[in-house]
Amino acid sequence: MADIQIAGIMRAGAYSPNHIGNDAAIFNAAAEQLRKRGCHVNVYSEEQFNRDGVQEPYILNMCREVQSIEHLQQAEDAGKIVVNSGYGIENCTRERMTRILLGNGIPYPESLIVNTDEAIKPMLKKAGFKSCWIKRGDFHAMHKEDVSYVRHPEEAQEVLQEYFLRGIKRAVINVHLEGDLVKFYGVNGTPFFYWFYPYDGGHSKFGLEAINGKSQGIKFSVKQLKSICQRAATELNVEVYGGDCIVAPDGSISIIDFNDWPSFAPCRTEAAPHIARRMLAIIKEHQDA
């Protein structure tokens, strides 16, 4: 497959909060797996991609910048194969993700989507929300302050005002779910799927895992979890994914966060070959079409 020319675009450091090394490691591992399979992979930064573009017909990327996403979408529209899709990356921004998951019947917390200058206390009380999560709706979380846990509507109103003052116009409010927090990683269209309890293993980006605390080991169906996640990946249009879910005391599962190409930190050695195989499968589908 030496004739396959792939542009690999790494994630800008600003979009890898507390995970710059881990994000670079999984990307480089996937690129190396493609090279082992005979592909030629040229690696670019997001800055280089946005400044100069790329000539390769296939793009493997971890992009997150708004300009990068626009350029990826333009490349797709021009006929290039892009993994993850620029449209899929955009779908993983909070408001879009919430609408898509709820609209397709994928288990997800009850949610409100609001403007940050709204008076939300009456809405929260009417919806029966007490403890809840406020998350910036327009983009991926870049700072700890982009995801906030609040204990009652009054606190929620104060936090929403802070979002408004920071220039964030839209927010998603998820009701807080009690249960075990589970983190997962997957590659759509492959057998690869990995899950673990992040709090128990000390795995954290912003330290918010402590809200749900140590896992209780509630029994649940891993097969069902994988099925839910694969459905979400398909609806969101992402191939390489990860996220978080809550396993309720009755064993039911709800996704609370879904990300395009996370760090795969605890399982990158296992994941990298599957990412490469998935990329090659998509290329082959394109060539055979």
C-alpha positions, 0 to 999 in steps of 0.5 A, spaced: 500 500 500 505 504 498 501 508 493 497 510 499 498 517 501 495 520 508 496 527 511 496 526 518 494 532 522 496 532 530 491 536 535 493 543 537 496 543 544 490 548 546 485 542 545 489 537 549 488 540 556 492 536 561 493 530 555 498 533 550 503 528 551 497 522 551 494 525 545 500 525 541 502 518 543 496 515 540 496 519 534 503 517 532 502 510 534 496 510 529 501 513 524 506 508 525 501 502 524 499 505 517 506 506 515 508 498 517 502 497 513 506 500 507 502 507 507 506 513 506 504 518 512 506 525 512 504 529 519 502 536 519 500 541 525 493 544 525 497 550 524 500 548 518 494 545 515 490 551 516 496 555 513 498 551 507 492 545 506 495 538 504 495 535 497 494 528 500 487 524 498 486 521 505 486 525 511 487 522 518 486 527 524 485 529 531 483 537 529 479 541 534 480 548 532 474 551 528 478 553 522 481 546 522 474 543 522 472 548 516 477 546 512 476 538 513 469 539 511 471 543 505 476 537 504 470 532 504 466 536 500 471 536 495 472 528 495 477 527 500 477 521 505 477 524 512 477 520 519 475 523 523 470 527 519 470 534 520 462 534 520 463 528 526 468 533 530 463 538 529 457 534 532 461 532 538 460 539 540 456 539 546 449 542 543 449 538 537 451 532 541 445 533 545 440 534 540 443 528 536 443 523 541 436 525 544 433 525 537 436 518 536 433 515 542 440 514 545 440 514 553 443 520 555 441 525 561 435 529 561 437 536 558 436 543 557 439 547 552 439 555 554 442 562 552 447 564 558 443 570 559 437 567 560 433 566 567 434 559 568 431 558 575 424 557 573 426 552 568 430 548 572 425 547 578 419 546 572 424 540 570 425 538 577 433 539 576 436 539 582 444 537 582 446 538 575 452 539 570 452 546 566 457 545 560 459 550 554 454 548 548 458 551 543 465 547 543 469 542 546 471 543 553 478 546 553 478 549 561 476 546 567 471 552 567 467 549 561 464 544 565 461 545 572 457 541 577 452 545 581 447 543 587 441 547 586 438 552 581 440 558 585 448 556 584 446 554 576 444 561 575 450 564 578 455 559 574 451 561 567 452 568 569 459 566 569 459 563 562 455 569 559 461 574 562 466 569 559 463 570 552 460 563 552 453 564 549 450 557 549 450 552 554 447 545 555 444 543 562 444 535 564 441 533 570 446 529 574 445 522 574 447 517 580 451 511 579 458 509 577 462 513 572 465 509 566 470 511 561 470 508 554 474 508 548 472 505 541 473 504 534 467 504 530 467 498 525 472 494 529 472 489 535 476 494 539 472 497 545 475 498 552 472 501 558 474 502 566 473 506 572 477 512 571 476 515 578 479 508 581 485 509 576 486 516 578 485 518 570 482 525 570 482 531 565 479 536 570 478 532 576 470 532 576 470 524 576 470 525 584 463 528 584 461 521 583 466 518 587 469 511 587 465 506 583 460 501 587 461 495 581 454 496 579 453 490 574 452 492 567 452 489 560 458 490 557 455 488 550 450 493 551 455 499 553 458 497 546 452 497 542 450 504 545 457 507 544 457 504 537 450 507 535 452 514 538 458 514 534 454 512 527 449 517 529 455 523 530 459 520 524 465 519 528 470 513 527 475 514 533 471 515 539 471 515 547 467 518 552 464 517 559 457 514 561 453 513 568 451 506 570 445 507 574 444 502 580 439 498 576 444 497 571 442 502 566 447 506 562 447 513 559 452 516 555 454 523 559 460 525 554 462 523 547 468 525 544 472 525 537 478 521 538 480 522 545 487 520 548 486 512 549 491 513 554 490 506 558 490 502 552 493 506 546 498 500 544 491 495 543 487 501 540 493 504 535 492 497 530 485 498 530 485 505 528 490 504 522 485 498 520 479 502 520 482 507 516 485 502 511 478 499 510 475 506 509 480 507 504 478 501 500 471 502 501 472 508 497 477 505 492 472 500 490 466 504 490 
